[in-house]
Amino acid sequence: MLLAARWYESQRKGLGAEFIDEVGRLLASLAQNALLYPERDDGFRRIYARRFPYVVSYRVQRECVVILSVLHMRRDRPSE
């Protein structure tokens, strides 16, 4: 995530901080109500960033949110 923030900052001053703020918004949303987002067949849930092409994949285990990844959606990734 820090590498992504550095890359965005290199594109435009302040954009890296905006990226970090957006990820923070996602995590705050999960802290408030992680069950709001639908569970997929694989048992994971996803929340999508608004301004950036990123998604946070997570599970809810007991009363904890376990984050699997913060993933760029436009890059190649292993097949699921």
N, C-alpha and C positions, 0 to 999 in steps of 0.2 A: 504494500500500500504506500509506503514511503517513497519507493521508486516511482510510482505513478504520480504522486504529489510533486516530486522533483521534476518529472517530465512536463506536467502541466504548468508548473512555475516557469520552466524554460520557454514555454510557448507564449506565456503572457504573465507579467508581474501580477501577483495576487491570485492567479487561477489555481495554484497549488493549494493555497489556504482555503479557497472555495471548495475544492475537492475534499479536503479533510473535513470541512464543515458538513458537506453533504453526507459523507460516510458517518459522521457523528450523529446526524439527524436520523439516519437509518437505524443506528444502534440504539438511540434514544427511543425510537418507535418500538423496537423489539422489547426494550426494557419495560415499556408501558403496557404492551399487549402483543406478545409474540404469537398468541393463538389466533390473532386476527387474519393471518395469511394462511391460505389453504395448504394442507399437507398433500404432497404428491405421492404417487404409488411407491416411490423408494423411501418414504418416511421423512423426507426433507421438505422444508418450506423455503420459500424465496421471497425476498423483498428487493425491489428494483429502485435504483437511483433515478431521480428525475432529470438531472442535468447532465449526467455522465453515463456512458454505456457500461455500468457496473451492476452486478447483482450480488447480494449476500445470501448464501445458502446456509441453512441452520436447522437444528432439531431442538425440540423442547424435551428435556429429560427431567422428570420430576418438576422441580421449580427452577431449573437452570436452562439457560439458552446456550447451546453448544454450537459455535460457528464453525462450519466446515471450510468455507472459502469466501473471499471477496474477489470476484472474478470479472475480468473484462469480457464483455459479451461479443466483441467483434474480432477477437483473436482466435486462432485455431486452438482447439482444446481436444483432449482425448475423447473418443466416442464413449457414449454412456451405455 
